[in-house]
C-alpha cells in the first residue's frame, strides 16, 4: 500500500515491530553519499534492516510498506561521536552523591529517543553515569525495546586520580565511595583498566587526557596522563580491537595523545600547529564539540556553575573554534561530535552551522556528520552512506543542506536499522 507523508508520520510515531518487513522509500531528492551531492528522485528498498536496492527515479518496483517522502530530501542518518545520554545539563555536581543510577537509566531512555527523533541514528556515548547503564541502553535500542540510535558505548572514563573524569569536589570519604574504579597510575595499572573496561562491555575506551572545564578539578587544562600511560592505554585497547577517544584541551596534551596512538581527540581547544601536525601524521580524528561551548556559556549566564568551573570557561571561550581552519589546511580529519548532555539533547544538529561558521564548507560539514564519523568509528561499511548492504539508517527533511546546513535542525522522519519514526520536526 501507499501511505501519504502525514499518515506515515502518524504510523511512525509508534515503535515498529522488531520483526521487520520490507519497506520502500520514495525519496524526492537523494543524498546517498555526502561527498557526491544530491542525485534527484530515487527509490530505496529495505528488508530486515538493510538496504537491498537503490534505484534512480520513483518508478522502480515497490515492496511492502511504501513511505512516500517524494517531497523530501533523504540522506544517511546522522552520527554524533560525543554524547552523554544518561545526563542532562546541570552545574549541580553534588547530585552525583544523591542520585541513584536508576535515575540515570531513565534519563538515558528519554534522551535516546530525543536524539533519534533529531535525526541521529548512531551515537558514541563517551562516558555516562553508571558504567552499565548505557551498555544496557545500547542493548535496548538495538533490540527495539526502546526508541533510540545505535549506541557505541564507552561506559566509564579512565582518568588519573583526582583528575578530570575522576570524582572531585566532595569530602575524601565521599570521593572514595563514588569512585567507580576506573582511575589509574602508571602504564601497567592503566593497561589493566582498559582490560577491565573491555571485560565490562565497552565498545570504545574513553580517557581524560587533560584537565577539563566542567569538573571541580581546578588545576589547569594541560596533560594529565604521562606519555607512557597514554601509550599503554592505546596499545592495550588496539590489541583488543578497541579504539580510544581522548578528552583533551591543552596543546601539549593533545600532541602527546596523538603521538601515543589515540584515535580521536575530543575538543582540542588549544591545539596549535605542533599538536595538529601530530594529529595529521598519526591519522588522529578531531572531534570539535563546538556546541558544548555554546551550552556552557548559556548555563554560565544562568549562574549554574561554581567559580572553579566559571574560571575555566572564561579561559577556553576565546579559543573555541580557532583550530578548525588550520586542521582543514593540514588535512586533519574532522569528525562530528557535540558533547550532548552538556546542552539539551536533541539540539545536536546545531553544530553543523557552527562548523561552517568556523571555516568548513557545507559539503565538508555533511561529510563530517556521515562518512567521516563512520570512518572514525571503523564502521564505514555499515553506516554513513545509503548503498546496498548498508544499515537502513535514513532521514527525511525539507530543504537543501548544501545550501544551508541548518535545515537539518528540523528532521521530519527517521529510519534507524529499518525502523521508522517521526522526527522532531514532523508537522
N, C-alpha and C positions, 0 to 999 in steps of 0.2 A: 504494500500500500504506500501511497504518497502522503506525507504529512505537511501541513503548512508550517512556516517557521514558528508561529505562535503556538501551534499545537505541539510541535516538537519540544519547545521550551517548557510547556506545561508537563509533558511526559518526563522531560529531563530533570525536573525538579525533584523527582524521586530517584532513589538509588536503583540502578539497573540490577537485574538478577545476575548472580555470579555465573550462571550458565549462559554464556554469550552466544547469540545467534548472529548470522550475517547482517551487516549494515551497509547501506550505500549512502555516501555523502556527495551531494551536488554542490560543488564549490564554484562560486561566481568568479573568483579570481584567486588562483592557487599560487602560493609561495611554497614550493616543495623544498628548496634549499636557499637559505638567505643570501648566499653568495651569487646566486644565479638570477635573482629578481623574480617578478611575477610572470606566470605563463598564460594567464587568462582562465577561462572556464575549464573545469575538469571534473571527472567522476572518479571517486575513490571507493573501493570495496574493501570492507574489513570483515575478518572472520576470526573467531577465537582470540580476539585482542590484537591481531596483527593485520597489517596492510597486505592484501593479496593482489590488488591491481590499482594502477593509477593511469587513467586514460584522458587525454585531452578532449575537451568538449563535454556536453551533457547528454549525448545520445547513446552512450555505451550501455550494455546490458546492466540491469539493476537487480539486486538480490536483497531479500529480507526487508527490513525496515528502511525506508528512504528518509534521510534527513535533508530537507531542502534548504540549503544555505546558499542558493544560487544568487542571492543579492548581497552576499558577504564575501569578504576576503578570508581565506583559510590558510593557515600556516602551521608549522610544527608547534606543539606545546612548549611553553616557556620553561626555562631552567634557572633556578636560583641556587647558587652554590654556598650561600651563607645565611642560614636561618636558625632560629631558636624557637621551635614550635611550642615548647612547654612553658614559655614565659611571655608575659606582656610588659609593655613599657612601665617602668616604675623606678623611682630612686630609693625605694624603701628596702635597702639591702637587708635590714633586720628581719624581713619576712622569711628569709631562709631558715631562721630559728623557730618560726611559729607556724609555718605552713606545711602540712603533711604532703608527701609525694603524690598521694591520690589526687590532690587538687591540681597538681601539675599535669597529671594524665588527662583530667577533664579539660583543662585549658588546651592541651595538645590536640584533643579531638576537635574542639571548636576551631582552633587556629588552622588545623589541616584542611578543614572544609572551606574556610575563608580563603586560604591560599589557593586551593584548587579552583574555586569559582573566580578567582582573579586571573586565571589562565595558566597557572604554573602546575605543570604535570609531573615535574621532577624537582625535588629539592635535596640539598645536602644539609643535614642538621649537624652543626659543628659545636655541640656541647649544650646539653639541656639538663635541667634539674631532675635528679632521679635517673641514674645511669640506665636502668632497664626500661624506663617509661617510653622513651622514643623508639627503642627497639621493638616494644610491643605495639606501638602505634604503626611502625613500619609494617608489621605483620598484618595489622587490622586493615590498613589501606590496600595492601597487596591482595588480600582475600576479599575485598569488597564489603567488609563488615561495617566500616565507616567510610564516608566520602573523604578523599584526600589524595595528595600526589604520591608518586613513587618516592620513597624516602631512603636516602643514603645516610646512614646514621653513625655518628662518632661515639655517642654515649658521653662519658665524662672526659673533660680535657685533661691532658697531662701537663703539670705545672711544676715549678720549683716550690720549695717550702716557703710559704708566705708571699709568693708572687701572685701576679695576675692569673686568675683561674683557680687559685687555692682559696681557702676560707680566710677572710680578713674582716677586721672591724669589731670582733667580739672579744669577750674575756677569753683567756687562754683555754680554759676548760670547755667553753662553748665551741671555740675553733676546733678543738680536738674531737668533740662529739659530731660536728658537722662534716669533718673530713671524710671523703668517700674513698680514700686510699689510692689516689692516682697522682700524688706528687712524688718527686724523686730527687736524689742527689747522686751524681756520678754516673758514668756510662753504663755500668753493669746494672744498677738499680733502674735506670731509665729504660734500658732494653727490656727488663723484666716487666715494667709497667705496660709497654707495648704488647708484650705477650699476654698480659692479664686482660687488656682491652680486647685483644683478638679472641681470647678464650670466652669472654663475656658477650661476644656478638657484634663488635664494632666492624663496620664496613670500611671505615677510614679512621686514621689517627689524627686527632687534633691536639696541638700543643700551643702553649702561650709562650712564644719565643722571646717576647719583650714585655715590658710593662704595658698596662692598658689603661683606658680612660675611665671606665665606669666602676672599677673596683675600689675598695678602700685602701688599697696598696698605693702609697703616695711617693714611691722612690724612683720616679722618672719613667721614661718610655723606651729606654735602651735595653740591650740584650740581658736576658735572664739566664738562659742555659749557656754552658760552655760549648765551645766548638765540638769537643769530644762527646759531650752529652747529646748534642743535636745529631751528630753523625751516627751515633749508636742508635738513636731513635729511627732515623731514616733508613739505615741499613737493616735493622731488625724488621721494620714494617715492610720494606720491599721484599725481604726474604719470605715473608708471609703472604705476599701478593697484595699488600695494602698500600695505599697512597697516604701521604702526610700533608695536612693543612696546618700552616703556622700563622697564628695571630702575630703580627709584627708591625710596630710603628717606627722605631728608630732605625736610622740608615745602617749602622754597623750590625745591628741585629738582623736586619733584612739580608744584608750581604752574607753574613755568616750562615744564615739558614739556607740561602740559595746554594752556597758552596758546599754545604753539608748534604745536599741532595733532596731537600724538602721540595714537594711537588707544587704546592700553591702557597703564595703569600697573601694573607688577608690584611687588608687596609693599606699597608706600605706607604703610610702617610708621609714620612720624611725621606723616602727613597731618593738618593742622589745618583749622579752618573755612575759611581762605582758600584752602588747597590744594584742599579738597573742593568749594568753591564754583566754583573754576576748572574742575574736572573736570565738575561738573554743567552749567555754562554751555556747555562745549565738547563735551558728549556723550562724554566720555572714560570708558572702562570701567576698573573697579577689579578687579584680579586679586589676591586677598589672599595666597595661598600660605601659609596658616597652618601647614600640615603640615610645611613646611620648618623652621619654628622648633622644632617638636617633634623633628624629626630632628636638628637641630644640637645641641639640648640633650642628647639621648641620646648623640650622638657625643662631645660635650664631657665627659660623665660618664665616658666610656671613655678619656679622655686623648688624643683623636685629633688635636687641633689645636695649632698654635703659639700662643704668648701674644699675638701680634698679633691673631689671629682670636678667641681667648678674650675679649679686652678688648672687641671689637665685639659679641660675643654677649651679654656682660653689659650692654652699653649698650642693645641692642634689646629684650631679653626683657620688661622691664616694660611695654613699649608695645604688644606684639603683640595684635592684635585690637581695640584701642581705637577705631580709626576706623570700624569697621563700622556701629555703631548710628547714628552721625552721617551716614554715607554713605547709609544707607537713608532717613533722615529728609529728606535733601537731594535725594533722587532720583538719586543716582549709581548707574548700573547696575553690579551686581557679577557678574562672570563667573568661572566656576570654573577654578582653576588651582592646582597643588600644589607645583611645583618638584621633582617626582620625579627621583631621581638624587642629591639631597641626602640623601634617605632611600631605603630599598629600593623599587625598582619593584614594583608590584602592590598597594601599600598605598594607592593614590591615593584610594579612596573614603572613607578615614578623615576627609578634610577636611570631608565633609558634616556629621558630628556636631559638628565644631569650629565651623563656620559657625552652626549652630543655637545652640550654647552662647554665642556672641557676639552673638546678637540676631536672627538670621534665623528666620523660620518654616520649618517643614518644606517647605511649598509653595514658598517663595522659594528655598530651597536646591536643590530639584529643578528649578526653572526655571533657576537659575544654571548647573547642570551639563548642561542640554539647550538650551532655546530661547535663553537669554541668551548662552550661549557661542557658539551658532551665529550669532547676530546679530553678535557681536564679530568673528567671522571673515568676516562678509559671506556666509555660507553658509546662511542661514535657509531658502532654497528647496530645499536639498539634504539637510540633516541637522537633528536636534534634535526632530523630530516623526515620528509614524507616520501617513502620509497618502499617498494615491495620487500617484504620480510621484516620491516621495522615495526616497532611497537606502535599501536594505533593511538598516538598522542597528538591531538589536533586542537586548534582553537578557531573560532569564527568571530568576526568583528567587522565593524564599518570602517571604511577609510583606507588610505594607502600609507603604510608605515615608512616607506622610502621617502615620502614627502613630509611626514610628521609622525615621529615615533610615539608621540603621546596618545595616539589613537588606541594603543594597546593598554591604556589605563581603563578602558571600558570594553570588556570582552563579553560577547553575547552567549556563546556556547563553548563547552569544553568536552572533548573526548579524551579520557585517560585510560589506557590499556583496553580500549574498546567500549568503555562505559561512558555514557553521555550524561552531562549535567548542564544546567543553566549557568551561565556566567553571571557575575555580579552586575554586569551592565545590561542584562537582558531586560527588554521592555515588553 
